Amino acid sequence: MSVVVKDLLKKYGEQIAVNNISFSLEKGEIVGFLGPNGAGKSTTMKMITGYLLPDAGTIHLNQLDALQHPLEAKKKIGYLPEANPLYYDMYVREYLGFIANIHHLENKKKAVEEVIVKVGLSPEAAKKTGQLSKGYKQRVGLAAALIHDPEVLILDEPTSGLDPNQIIEIRSVISELAKTKTILFSSHIMQEIEALCKRVIIINKGNIVADGDIDTLQKNTSKSRKVFVEFDKEVNVETFDFNFVKASKLSATSFEFETADPDEVKKNLLRFSVENNLNIVSLQSRNAGIEEVFKSLTK
C-alpha cells in the first residue's frame, strides 16, 4: 500500500512544527525518518496515523483520503509510538485481546496467538506487561500495532532503550514485516537506519531537507571522501606524487587518503604502484556515513 503525504502543515500557536512537507512511501519499503529532537518527526507520524489533525495538507493511503475517512484509514495503519502505552496490570494475552476487541477482529484468540509468535513473545506471554523487560514491552507494543494485520506500519523509535541483542531481534522482526508492509521507521541510531533502510527522509525544523537513497545522499553530501590502500611492501608517505587533501599512515604498508575525487586518487595509486614495483593488496573508497550526512544537513 502506498502512502502519499502532500503539503502537510501543523502549527502550535505561532510556531510551525511541520511546514508544508510532501513525500510518498511504497509497499515493501522501510523508509528511515530522521531528524533532531523537535524537528517534527513525531508530529508527522501522529498526523499520518490520525492522532493529530493537520492544519493543512492531505494524506492518502492508495486512493483513500485518510482525513476524510479516518476510521477506514486507521484500520490500515499500525502505530508504535515512542512512549509505548501499555496497561501494566494486564497480562500479555489479556492486553492483546483488549486491542483485538477494539479492532473488532472476528477470531480474536487466533489473532492474539499468531502475533505473539510473530514478534517472539511466546516465552513471556503468561506474564503481566508490567513484569516484562524493556525489550519485551516493546514487543508487546509492536504486537498491538500488528494484531489487525495493517498494510502500513508507523514505528517511532521502536528500539529506544533496548540492549544490543534486543535491537537485533526487533530489527529482524521489522525486516521480515517489510516483505508485505509499508514501514516508516524513526530512530536516532544511525547504524540501525543503515542496516534496515535503503531510503531515508531527513526533516529539520519542520522542513524536509533530504529524501532519497542512502548511497546517493552519501555521495552528494560528502565534500571529502576517503580511499584506503594497502601495499605488499613498506611505503613512505612522502613518496606519493599526486594530489589529495590528506594522507594518514595506518601501518607501514597501508594508508588512508581524504580526497574530493576518489576515482582520480585510485587511478594515481595504480600508476604509483606500477612505477614503484609495488603490488596493491587492497584498494577501496568510502562515502560519508549516514551520520555525517545527518550532521551536515541538520547542524
ChimeraX commands (.cxc) that place a marker at each C-alpha (Angstrom):
marker #1 position 0.00,0.00,0.00 radius 0.5
marker #1 position 1.33,3.43,-0.93 radius 0.5
marker #1 position 1.23,6.41,1.43 radius 0.5
marker #1 position 1.19,9.89,-0.11 radius 0.5
marker #1 position 1.66,12.95,2.11 radius 0.5
marker #1 position 1.17,16.30,0.38 radius 0.5
marker #1 position 1.70,19.85,1.73 radius 0.5
marker #1 position 1.25,18.76,5.36 radius 0.5
marker #1 position 1.19,21.69,7.80 radius 0.5
marker #1 position 0.94,21.75,11.59 radius 0.5
marker #1 position 1.17,24.83,13.81 radius 0.5
marker #1 position 1.19,25.25,17.57 radius 0.5
marker #1 position 0.19,28.87,18.00 radius 0.5
marker #1 position 2.77,30.88,16.06 radius 0.5
marker #1 position 5.26,28.00,15.95 radius 0.5
marker #1 position 5.32,25.92,12.77 radius 0.5
marker #1 position 6.05,22.31,13.76 radius 0.5
marker #1 position 5.67,20.82,10.25 radius 0.5
marker #1 position 5.99,23.14,7.29 radius 0.5
marker #1 position 4.11,22.02,4.14 radius 0.5
marker #1 position 6.03,18.77,3.71 radius 0.5
marker #1 position 5.38,16.19,0.97 radius 0.5
marker #1 position 6.65,12.63,0.45 radius 0.5
marker #1 position 5.42,9.18,-0.56 radius 0.5
marker #1 position 6.07,5.62,0.61 radius 0.5
marker #1 position 5.69,2.46,-1.46 radius 0.5
marker #1 position 4.73,-1.08,-0.46 radius 0.5
marker #1 position 7.73,-3.13,0.68 radius 0.5
marker #1 position 9.79,-0.07,1.64 radius 0.5
marker #1 position 11.36,0.51,5.04 radius 0.5
marker #1 position 11.96,4.25,5.00 radius 0.5
marker #1 position 14.08,5.80,7.73 radius 0.5
marker #1 position 12.65,9.04,9.13 radius 0.5
marker #1 position 15.43,11.12,10.67 radius 0.5
marker #1 position 15.71,14.48,12.36 radius 0.5
marker #1 position 16.96,16.20,15.53 radius 0.5
marker #1 position 14.73,16.35,18.60 radius 0.5
marker #1 position 11.88,18.78,17.92 radius 0.5
marker #1 position 12.31,18.61,14.13 radius 0.5
marker #1 position 8.73,17.41,13.52 radius 0.5
marker #1 position 9.16,13.63,13.19 radius 0.5
marker #1 position 6.69,12.51,15.85 radius 0.5
marker #1 position 4.20,15.24,14.86 radius 0.5
marker #1 position 4.28,14.00,11.25 radius 0.5
marker #1 position 3.81,10.40,12.34 radius 0.5
marker #1 position 0.88,11.33,14.57 radius 0.5
marker #1 position -0.81,13.14,11.68 radius 0.5
marker #1 position -0.40,10.14,9.35 radius 0.5
marker #1 position -1.89,7.82,11.98 radius 0.5
marker #1 position -4.77,10.16,12.80 radius 0.5
marker #1 position -3.68,11.03,16.35 radius 0.5
marker #1 position -3.31,14.67,15.29 radius 0.5
marker #1 position -5.19,16.64,12.65 radius 0.5
marker #1 position -3.07,18.75,10.31 radius 0.5
marker #1 position -3.85,22.43,9.76 radius 0.5
marker #1 position -3.49,21.89,6.00 radius 0.5
marker #1 position -2.48,19.22,3.51 radius 0.5
marker #1 position -3.62,15.74,2.53 radius 0.5
marker #1 position -2.76,12.13,3.42 radius 0.5
marker #1 position -3.75,9.28,1.09 radius 0.5
marker #1 position -3.42,5.53,1.60 radius 0.5
marker #1 position -3.63,4.35,-2.00 radius 0.5
marker #1 position -6.79,6.18,-3.11 radius 0.5
marker #1 position -8.25,6.53,0.41 radius 0.5
marker #1 position -8.28,10.05,1.82 radius 0.5
marker #1 position -7.18,9.46,5.43 radius 0.5
marker #1 position -8.53,12.82,6.63 radius 0.5
marker #1 position -11.96,12.34,5.08 radius 0.5
marker #1 position -12.23,8.67,6.14 radius 0.5
marker #1 position -10.24,8.42,9.41 radius 0.5
marker #1 position -11.75,5.13,10.67 radius 0.5
marker #1 position -11.07,3.28,7.41 radius 0.5
marker #1 position -7.55,4.71,7.38 radius 0.5
marker #1 position -6.80,3.61,10.94 radius 0.5
marker #1 position -7.78,0.05,10.05 radius 0.5
marker #1 position -4.94,0.04,7.54 radius 0.5
marker #1 position -2.29,1.51,9.86 radius 0.5
marker #1 position -0.35,0.03,12.78 radius 0.5
marker #1 position 1.33,2.55,15.09 radius 0.5
marker #1 position 4.00,2.09,17.75 radius 0.5
marker #1 position 4.54,5.49,19.39 radius 0.5
marker #1 position 7.78,6.49,21.10 radius 0.5
marker #1 position 6.08,6.36,24.51 radius 0.5
marker #1 position 4.76,2.80,24.30 radius 0.5
marker #1 position 1.33,2.92,26.02 radius 0.5
marker #1 position 0.70,-0.33,27.93 radius 0.5
marker #1 position -1.60,-1.35,30.79 radius 0.5
marker #1 position 0.91,-2.82,33.23 radius 0.5
marker #1 position -1.71,-4.66,35.31 radius 0.5
marker #1 position -2.98,-6.63,32.31 radius 0.5
marker #1 position -1.48,-9.94,31.21 radius 0.5
marker #1 position 0.10,-10.03,27.76 radius 0.5
marker #1 position -2.69,-12.12,26.19 radius 0.5
marker #1 position -5.32,-10.11,28.04 radius 0.5
marker #1 position -3.91,-6.82,26.74 radius 0.5
marker #1 position -3.61,-8.06,23.15 radius 0.5
marker #1 position -7.15,-9.46,23.38 radius 0.5
marker #1 position -8.30,-5.99,24.50 radius 0.5
marker #1 position -6.62,-4.44,21.43 radius 0.5
marker #1 position -8.16,-7.13,19.21 radius 0.5
marker #1 position -11.61,-6.21,20.58 radius 0.5
marker #1 position -11.03,-2.55,19.71 radius 0.5
marker #1 position -10.39,-3.61,16.12 radius 0.5
marker #1 position -13.50,-5.88,16.13 radius 0.5
marker #1 position -11.50,-8.90,14.98 radius 0.5
marker #1 position -13.63,-11.97,14.33 radius 0.5
marker #1 position -11.20,-14.65,15.54 radius 0.5
marker #1 position -9.63,-12.79,18.44 radius 0.5
marker #1 position -7.87,-15.77,20.06 radius 0.5
marker #1 position -6.21,-16.83,16.79 radius 0.5
marker #1 position -5.04,-13.28,16.07 radius 0.5
marker #1 position -3.51,-12.97,19.56 radius 0.5
marker #1 position -1.61,-16.26,19.32 radius 0.5
marker #1 position -0.34,-15.53,15.81 radius 0.5
marker #1 position 1.00,-12.09,16.69 radius 0.5
marker #1 position 2.65,-13.45,19.88 radius 0.5
marker #1 position 4.61,-15.91,17.75 radius 0.5
marker #1 position 5.37,-13.30,15.07 radius 0.5
marker #1 position 7.11,-10.88,17.45 radius 0.5
marker #1 position 8.72,-13.54,19.66 radius 0.5
marker #1 position 6.62,-13.02,22.78 radius 0.5
marker #1 position 5.91,-16.71,23.50 radius 0.5
marker #1 position 8.37,-17.11,26.44 radius 0.5
marker #1 position 6.79,-14.16,28.32 radius 0.5
marker #1 position 3.17,-14.37,27.17 radius 0.5
marker #1 position 1.87,-15.60,30.54 radius 0.5
marker #1 position 3.20,-12.58,32.46 radius 0.5
marker #1 position 1.72,-9.18,33.21 radius 0.5
marker #1 position 3.09,-6.49,30.92 radius 0.5
marker #1 position 4.45,-4.62,33.94 radius 0.5
marker #1 position 6.68,-7.59,34.77 radius 0.5
marker #1 position 8.39,-7.60,31.37 radius 0.5
marker #1 position 11.81,-6.25,30.44 radius 0.5
marker #1 position 12.01,-3.14,28.25 radius 0.5
marker #1 position 12.67,-5.33,25.21 radius 0.5
marker #1 position 9.59,-7.46,25.74 radius 0.5
marker #1 position 7.45,-4.42,26.49 radius 0.5
marker #1 position 8.48,-3.09,23.06 radius 0.5
marker #1 position 7.46,-6.42,21.55 radius 0.5
marker #1 position 4.03,-6.12,23.18 radius 0.5
marker #1 position 3.67,-2.63,21.68 radius 0.5
marker #1 position 4.72,-3.95,18.28 radius 0.5
marker #1 position 2.27,-6.86,18.63 radius 0.5
marker #1 position -0.54,-4.40,19.42 radius 0.5
marker #1 position 0.36,-2.42,16.29 radius 0.5
marker #1 position 0.31,-5.61,14.19 radius 0.5
marker #1 position -2.63,-7.53,15.58 radius 0.5
marker #1 position -5.13,-6.29,12.97 radius 0.5
marker #1 position -2.64,-7.06,10.14 radius 0.5
marker #1 position -2.28,-3.46,8.90 radius 0.5
marker #1 position -0.80,-2.65,5.49 radius 0.5
marker #1 position 1.19,0.34,6.84 radius 0.5
marker #1 position 3.41,0.41,9.94 radius 0.5
marker #1 position 4.50,3.66,11.62 radius 0.5
marker #1 position 7.26,2.95,14.15 radius 0.5
marker #1 position 8.53,5.83,16.29 radius 0.5
marker #1 position 11.84,4.90,17.99 radius 0.5
marker #1 position 10.90,1.19,18.33 radius 0.5
marker #1 position 14.31,0.16,19.72 radius 0.5
marker #1 position 14.78,3.07,22.14 radius 0.5
marker #1 position 16.37,1.87,25.39 radius 0.5
marker #1 position 16.97,-1.71,24.22 radius 0.5
marker #1 position 20.23,-3.61,24.64 radius 0.5
marker #1 position 22.19,-4.70,21.51 radius 0.5
marker #1 position 20.71,-8.22,21.47 radius 0.5
marker #1 position 17.17,-6.88,21.78 radius 0.5
marker #1 position 17.83,-4.35,19.00 radius 0.5
marker #1 position 18.98,-7.12,16.67 radius 0.5
marker #1 position 15.88,-9.18,17.47 radius 0.5
marker #1 position 13.44,-6.30,16.87 radius 0.5
marker #1 position 15.36,-5.35,13.70 radius 0.5
marker #1 position 14.90,-8.91,12.42 radius 0.5
marker #1 position 11.14,-8.74,13.07 radius 0.5
marker #1 position 10.86,-5.41,11.22 radius 0.5
marker #1 position 12.84,-6.73,8.22 radius 0.5
marker #1 position 10.50,-9.69,7.94 radius 0.5
marker #1 position 7.42,-7.45,8.15 radius 0.5
marker #1 position 8.69,-5.28,5.29 radius 0.5
marker #1 position 8.09,-8.13,2.85 radius 0.5
marker #1 position 4.36,-7.41,2.95 radius 0.5
marker #1 position 4.01,-3.96,4.52 radius 0.5
marker #1 position 4.97,-0.32,4.06 radius 0.5
marker #1 position 7.08,0.88,7.00 radius 0.5
marker #1 position 8.04,4.37,8.16 radius 0.5
marker #1 position 10.70,3.97,10.81 radius 0.5
marker #1 position 12.12,6.67,13.10 radius 0.5
marker #1 position 15.37,6.21,15.00 radius 0.5
marker #1 position 18.32,8.17,16.41 radius 0.5
marker #1 position 20.58,5.12,15.96 radius 0.5
marker #1 position 22.29,5.70,12.61 radius 0.5
marker #1 position 23.73,2.16,12.35 radius 0.5
marker #1 position 20.19,0.85,12.67 radius 0.5
marker #1 position 18.96,3.08,9.84 radius 0.5
marker #1 position 21.82,1.90,7.61 radius 0.5
marker #1 position 21.09,-1.74,8.47 radius 0.5
marker #1 position 17.33,-1.56,7.84 radius 0.5
marker #1 position 16.71,1.15,5.26 radius 0.5
marker #1 position 17.74,1.83,1.68 radius 0.5
marker #1 position 15.99,5.19,1.70 radius 0.5
marker #1 position 15.80,7.97,4.28 radius 0.5
marker #1 position 13.79,11.15,4.75 radius 0.5
marker #1 position 15.51,13.80,6.86 radius 0.5
marker #1 position 13.45,16.57,8.47 radius 0.5
marker #1 position 14.87,19.65,10.18 radius 0.5
marker #1 position 12.91,22.50,11.78 radius 0.5
marker #1 position 9.70,21.24,10.18 radius 0.5
marker #1 position 11.14,21.07,6.65 radius 0.5
marker #1 position 12.30,18.07,4.64 radius 0.5
marker #1 position 15.98,18.65,3.84 radius 0.5
marker #1 position 16.66,15.30,2.15 radius 0.5
marker #1 position 14.69,12.39,0.68 radius 0.5
marker #1 position 16.41,9.65,-1.22 radius 0.5
marker #1 position 18.55,6.55,-1.48 radius 0.5
marker #1 position 21.18,6.42,1.29 radius 0.5
marker #1 position 24.07,5.77,-1.11 radius 0.5
marker #1 position 23.09,8.71,-3.30 radius 0.5
marker #1 position 22.75,11.04,-0.31 radius 0.5
marker #1 position 26.16,9.98,0.94 radius 0.5
marker #1 position 27.77,10.71,-2.42 radius 0.5
marker #1 position 26.02,14.05,-2.89 radius 0.5
marker #1 position 26.58,15.31,0.65 radius 0.5
marker #1 position 30.20,14.41,1.17 radius 0.5
marker #1 position 32.70,17.06,0.07 radius 0.5
marker #1 position 35.63,14.83,1.01 radius 0.5
marker #1 position 35.68,11.05,0.72 radius 0.5
marker #1 position 38.25,8.51,1.80 radius 0.5
marker #1 position 40.35,5.99,-0.12 radius 0.5
marker #1 position 42.04,3.08,1.64 radius 0.5
marker #1 position 45.06,1.34,0.13 radius 0.5
marker #1 position 47.32,-1.46,1.30 radius 0.5
marker #1 position 50.56,-2.39,-0.47 radius 0.5
marker #1 position 52.62,-5.56,-0.20 radius 0.5
marker #1 position 55.70,-3.57,0.87 radius 0.5
marker #1 position 56.53,-0.68,3.15 radius 0.5
marker #1 position 55.98,2.78,1.60 radius 0.5
marker #1 position 56.89,6.28,2.80 radius 0.5
marker #1 position 54.05,8.80,2.66 radius 0.5
marker #1 position 56.43,11.42,1.25 radius 0.5
marker #1 position 56.85,9.44,-1.97 radius 0.5
marker #1 position 53.23,9.88,-3.12 radius 0.5
marker #1 position 53.43,12.20,-6.14 radius 0.5
marker #1 position 49.78,13.15,-6.73 radius 0.5
marker #1 position 47.16,15.50,-5.27 radius 0.5
marker #1 position 44.97,14.66,-2.27 radius 0.5
marker #1 position 43.58,16.55,0.75 radius 0.5
marker #1 position 45.28,14.46,3.42 radius 0.5
marker #1 position 47.11,11.13,3.74 radius 0.5
marker #1 position 47.21,9.19,7.02 radius 0.5
marker #1 position 49.58,6.28,7.59 radius 0.5
marker #1 position 47.67,3.38,9.16 radius 0.5
marker #1 position 50.61,0.95,9.13 radius 0.5
marker #1 position 53.90,0.51,7.30 radius 0.5
marker #1 position 52.01,-0.73,4.24 radius 0.5
marker #1 position 48.54,0.87,4.46 radius 0.5
marker #1 position 47.24,4.43,4.08 radius 0.5
marker #1 position 44.00,6.43,4.18 radius 0.5
marker #1 position 43.54,9.36,1.77 radius 0.5
marker #1 position 40.98,12.14,2.07 radius 0.5
marker #1 position 40.02,13.50,-1.33 radius 0.5
marker #1 position 37.26,15.22,-3.28 radius 0.5
marker #1 position 37.96,12.89,-6.24 radius 0.5
marker #1 position 38.42,9.26,-5.07 radius 0.5
marker #1 position 38.46,7.86,-8.62 radius 0.5
marker #1 position 41.41,10.09,-9.54 radius 0.5
marker #1 position 43.30,9.07,-6.38 radius 0.5
marker #1 position 42.70,5.37,-7.10 radius 0.5
marker #1 position 43.92,5.83,-10.67 radius 0.5
marker #1 position 47.09,7.54,-9.39 radius 0.5
marker #1 position 47.67,4.82,-6.79 radius 0.5
marker #1 position 47.56,2.17,-9.51 radius 0.5
marker #1 position 50.06,4.16,-11.57 radius 0.5
marker #1 position 52.22,4.74,-8.49 radius 0.5
marker #1 position 52.29,1.01,-7.68 radius 0.5
marker #1 position 53.42,0.08,-11.20 radius 0.5
marker #1 position 56.15,2.75,-11.29 radius 0.5
marker #1 position 57.47,1.69,-7.89 radius 0.5
marker #1 position 57.22,-2.07,-8.40 radius 0.5
marker #1 position 54.51,-2.48,-5.74 radius 0.5
marker #1 position 51.52,-4.78,-5.56 radius 0.5
marker #1 position 48.21,-3.42,-4.19 radius 0.5
marker #1 position 46.67,-5.82,-1.68 radius 0.5
marker #1 position 43.51,-3.73,-1.13 radius 0.5
marker #1 position 42.08,-0.56,-2.68 radius 0.5
marker #1 position 38.66,0.88,-1.82 radius 0.5
marker #1 position 36.81,4.16,-1.33 radius 0.5
marker #1 position 34.19,5.09,1.27 radius 0.5
marker #1 position 31.41,7.66,1.16 radius 0.5
marker #1 position 30.35,9.72,4.13 radius 0.5
marker #1 position 28.37,7.65,6.64 radius 0.5
marker #1 position 24.69,8.41,7.20 radius 0.5
marker #1 position 25.70,10.07,10.49 radius 0.5
marker #1 position 27.92,12.52,8.59 radius 0.5
marker #1 position 25.10,13.19,6.12 radius 0.5
marker #1 position 22.69,13.82,9.01 radius 0.5
marker #1 position 25.08,16.24,10.71 radius 0.5
marker #1 position 25.74,18.22,7.54 radius 0.5
marker #1 position 22.03,18.64,6.78 radius 0.5
marker #1 position 20.77,19.43,10.28 radius 0.5
marker #1 position 23.56,21.32,12.06 radius 0.5
marker link #1:1,2 radius 0.2
marker link #1:2,3 radius 0.2
marker link #1:3,4 radius 0.2
marker link #1:4,5 radius 0.2
marker link #1:5,6 radius 0.2
marker link #1:6,7 radius 0.2
marker link #1:7,8 radius 0.2
marker link #1:8,9 radius 0.2
marker link #1:9,10 radius 0.2
marker link #1:10,11 radius 0.2
marker link #1:11,12 radius 0.2
marker link #1:12,13 radius 0.2
marker link #1:13,14 radius 0.2
marker link #1:14,15 radius 0.2
marker link #1:15,16 radius 0.2
marker link #1:16,17 radius 0.2
marker link #1:17,18 radius 0.2
marker link #1:18,19 radius 0.2
marker link #1:19,20 radius 0.2
marker link #1:20,21 radius 0.2
marker link #1:21,22 radius 0.2
marker link #1:22,23 radius 0.2
marker link #1:23,24 radius 0.2
marker link #1:24,25 radius 0.2
marker link #1:25,26 radius 0.2
marker link #1:26,27 radius 0.2
marker link #1:27,28 radius 0.2
marker link #1:28,29 radius 0.2
marker link #1:29,30 radius 0.2
marker link #1:30,31 radius 0.2
marker link #1:31,32 radius 0.2
marker link #1:32,33 radius 0.2
marker link #1:33,34 radius 0.2
marker link #1:34,35 radius 0.2
marker link #1:35,36 radius 0.2
marker link #1:36,37 radius 0.2
marker link #1:37,38 radius 0.2
marker link #1:38,39 radius 0.2
marker link #1:39,40 radius 0.2
marker link #1:40,41 radius 0.2
marker link #1:41,42 radius 0.2
marker link #1:42,43 radius 0.2
marker link #1:43,44 radius 0.2
marker link #1:44,45 radius 0.2
marker link #1:45,46 radius 0.2
marker link #1:46,47 radius 0.2
marker link #1:47,48 radius 0.2
marker link #1:48,49 radius 0.2
marker link #1:49,50 radius 0.2
marker link #1:50,51 radius 0.2
marker link #1:51,52 radius 0.2
marker link #1:52,53 radius 0.2
marker link #1:53,54 radius 0.2
marker link #1:54,55 radius 0.2
marker link #1:55,56 radius 0.2
marker link #1:56,57 radius 0.2
marker link #1:57,58 radius 0.2
marker link #1:58,59 radius 0.2
marker link #1:59,60 radius 0.2
marker link #1:60,61 radius 0.2
marker link #1:61,62 radius 0.2
marker link #1:62,63 radius 0.2
marker link #1:63,64 radius 0.2
marker link #1:64,65 radius 0.2
marker link #1:65,66 radius 0.2
marker link #1:66,67 radius 0.2
marker link #1:67,68 radius 0.2
marker link #1:68,69 radius 0.2
marker link #1:69,70 radius 0.2
marker link #1:70,71 radius 0.2
marker link #1:71,72 radius 0.2
marker link #1:72,73 radius 0.2
marker link #1:73,74 radius 0.2
marker link #1:74,75 radius 0.2
marker link #1:75,76 radius 0.2
marker link #1:76,77 radius 0.2
marker link #1:77,78 radius 0.2
marker link #1:78,79 radius 0.2
marker link #1:79,80 radius 0.2
marker link #1:80,81 radius 0.2
marker link #1:81,82 radius 0.2
marker link #1:82,83 radius 0.2
marker link #1:83,84 radius 0.2
marker link #1:84,85 radius 0.2
marker link #1:85,86 radius 0.2
marker link #1:86,87 radius 0.2
marker link #1:87,88 radius 0.2
marker link #1:88,89 radius 0.2
marker link #1:89,90 radius 0.2
marker link #1:90,91 radius 0.2
marker link #1:91,92 radius 0.2
marker link #1:92,93 radius 0.2
marker link #1:93,94 radius 0.2
marker link #1:94,95 radius 0.2
marker link #1:95,96 radius 0.2
marker link #1:96,97 radius 0.2
marker link #1:97,98 radius 0.2
marker link #1:98,99 radius 0.2
marker link #1:99,100 radius 0.2
marker link #1:100,101 radius 0.2
marker link #1:101,102 radius 0.2
marker link #1:102,103 radius 0.2
marker link #1:103,104 radius 0.2
marker link #1:104,105 radius 0.2
marker link #1:105,106 radius 0.2
marker link #1:106,107 radius 0.2
marker link #1:107,108 radius 0.2
marker link #1:108,109 radius 0.2
marker link #1:109,110 radius 0.2
marker link #1:110,111 radius 0.2
marker link #1:111,112 radius 0.2
marker link #1:112,113 radius 0.2
marker link #1:113,114 radius 0.2
marker link #1:114,115 radius 0.2
marker link #1:115,116 radius 0.2
marker link #1:116,117 radius 0.2
marker link #1:117,118 radius 0.2
marker link #1:118,119 radius 0.2
marker link #1:119,120 radius 0.2
marker link #1:120,121 radius 0.2
marker link #1:121,122 radius 0.2
marker link #1:122,123 radius 0.2
marker link #1:123,124 radius 0.2
marker link #1:124,125 radius 0.2
marker link #1:125,126 radius 0.2
marker link #1:126,127 radius 0.2
marker link #1:127,128 radius 0.2
marker link #1:128,129 radius 0.2
marker link #1:129,130 radius 0.2
marker link #1:130,131 radius 0.2
marker link #1:131,132 radius 0.2
marker link #1:132,133 radius 0.2
marker link #1:133,134 radius 0.2
marker link #1:134,135 radius 0.2
marker link #1:135,136 radius 0.2
marker link #1:136,137 radius 0.2
marker link #1:137,138 radius 0.2
marker link #1:138,139 radius 0.2
marker link #1:139,140 radius 0.2
marker link #1:140,141 radius 0.2
marker link #1:141,142 radius 0.2
marker link #1:142,143 radius 0.2
marker link #1:143,144 radius 0.2
marker link #1:144,145 radius 0.2
marker link #1:145,146 radius 0.2
marker link #1:146,147 radius 0.2
marker link #1:147,148 radius 0.2
marker link #1:148,149 radius 0.2
marker link #1:149,150 radius 0.2
marker link #1:150,151 radius 0.2
marker link #1:151,152 radius 0.2
marker link #1:152,153 radius 0.2
marker link #1:153,154 radius 0.2
marker link #1:154,155 radius 0.2
marker link #1:155,156 radius 0.2
marker link #1:156,157 radius 0.2
marker link #1:157,158 radius 0.2
marker link #1:158,159 radius 0.2
marker link #1:159,160 radius 0.2
marker link #1:160,161 radius 0.2
marker link #1:161,162 radius 0.2
marker link #1:162,163 radius 0.2
marker link #1:163,164 radius 0.2
marker link #1:164,165 radius 0.2
marker link #1:165,166 radius 0.2
marker link #1:166,167 radius 0.2
marker link #1:167,168 radius 0.2
marker link #1:168,169 radius 0.2
marker link #1:169,170 radius 0.2
marker link #1:170,171 radius 0.2
marker link #1:171,172 radius 0.2
marker link #1:172,173 radius 0.2
marker link #1:173,174 radius 0.2
marker link #1:174,175 radius 0.2
marker link #1:175,176 radius 0.2
marker link #1:176,177 radius 0.2
marker link #1:177,178 radius 0.2
marker link #1:178,179 radius 0.2
marker link #1:179,180 radius 0.2
marker link #1:180,181 radius 0.2
marker link #1:181,182 radius 0.2
marker link #1:182,183 radius 0.2
marker link #1:183,184 radius 0.2
marker link #1:184,185 radius 0.2
marker link #1:185,186 radius 0.2
marker link #1:186,187 radius 0.2
marker link #1:187,188 radius 0.2
marker link #1:188,189 radius 0.2
marker link #1:189,190 radius 0.2
marker link #1:190,191 radius 0.2
marker link #1:191,192 radius 0.2
marker link #1:192,193 radius 0.2
marker link #1:193,194 radius 0.2
marker link #1:194,195 radius 0.2
marker link #1:195,196 radius 0.2
marker link #1:196,197 radius 0.2
marker link #1:197,198 radius 0.2
marker link #1:198,199 radius 0.2
marker link #1:199,200 radius 0.2
marker link #1:200,201 radius 0.2
marker link #1:201,202 radius 0.2
marker link #1:202,203 radius 0.2
marker link #1:203,204 radius 0.2
marker link #1:204,205 radius 0.2
marker link #1:205,206 radius 0.2
marker link #1:206,207 radius 0.2
marker link #1:207,208 radius 0.2
marker link #1:208,209 radius 0.2
marker link #1:209,210 radius 0.2
marker link #1:210,211 radius 0.2
marker link #1:211,212 radius 0.2
marker link #1:212,213 radius 0.2
marker link #1:213,214 radius 0.2
marker link #1:214,215 radius 0.2
marker link #1:215,216 radius 0.2
marker link #1:216,217 radius 0.2
marker link #1:217,218 radius 0.2
marker link #1:218,219 radius 0.2
marker link #1:219,220 radius 0.2
marker link #1:220,221 radius 0.2
marker link #1:221,222 radius 0.2
marker link #1:222,223 radius 0.2
marker link #1:223,224 radius 0.2
marker link #1:224,225 radius 0.2
marker link #1:225,226 radius 0.2
marker link #1:226,227 radius 0.2
marker link #1:227,228 radius 0.2
marker link #1:228,229 radius 0.2
marker link #1:229,230 radius 0.2
marker link #1:230,231 radius 0.2
marker link #1:231,232 radius 0.2
marker link #1:232,233 radius 0.2
marker link #1:233,234 radius 0.2
marker link #1:234,235 radius 0.2
marker link #1:235,236 radius 0.2
marker link #1:236,237 radius 0.2
marker link #1:237,238 radius 0.2
marker link #1:238,239 radius 0.2
marker link #1:239,240 radius 0.2
marker link #1:240,241 radius 0.2
marker link #1:241,242 radius 0.2
marker link #1:242,243 radius 0.2
marker link #1:243,244 radius 0.2
marker link #1:244,245 radius 0.2
marker link #1:245,246 radius 0.2
marker link #1:246,247 radius 0.2
marker link #1:247,248 radius 0.2
marker link #1:248,249 radius 0.2
marker link #1:249,250 radius 0.2
marker link #1:250,251 radius 0.2
marker link #1:251,252 radius 0.2
marker link #1:252,253 radius 0.2
marker link #1:253,254 radius 0.2
marker link #1:254,255 radius 0.2
marker link #1:255,256 radius 0.2
marker link #1:256,257 radius 0.2
marker link #1:257,258 radius 0.2
marker link #1:258,259 radius 0.2
marker link #1:259,260 radius 0.2
marker link #1:260,261 radius 0.2
marker link #1:261,262 radius 0.2
marker link #1:262,263 radius 0.2
marker link #1:263,264 radius 0.2
marker link #1:264,265 radius 0.2
marker link #1:265,266 radius 0.2
marker link #1:266,267 radius 0.2
marker link #1:267,268 radius 0.2
marker link #1:268,269 radius 0.2
marker link #1:269,270 radius 0.2
marker link #1:270,271 radius 0.2
marker link #1:271,272 radius 0.2
marker link #1:272,273 radius 0.2
marker link #1:273,274 radius 0.2
marker link #1:274,275 radius 0.2
marker link #1:275,276 radius 0.2
marker link #1:276,277 radius 0.2
marker link #1:277,278 radius 0.2
marker link #1:278,279 radius 0.2
marker link #1:279,280 radius 0.2
marker link #1:280,281 radius 0.2
marker link #1:281,282 radius 0.2
marker link #1:282,283 radius 0.2
marker link #1:283,284 radius 0.2
marker link #1:284,285 radius 0.2
marker link #1:285,286 radius 0.2
marker link #1:286,287 radius 0.2
marker link #1:287,288 radius 0.2
marker link #1:288,289 radius 0.2
marker link #1:289,290 radius 0.2
marker link #1:290,291 radius 0.2
marker link #1:291,292 radius 0.2
marker link #1:292,293 radius 0.2
marker link #1:293,294 radius 0.2
marker link #1:294,295 radius 0.2
marker link #1:295,296 radius 0.2
marker link #1:296,297 radius 0.2
marker link #1:297,298 radius 0.2
marker link #1:298,299 radius 0.2
view
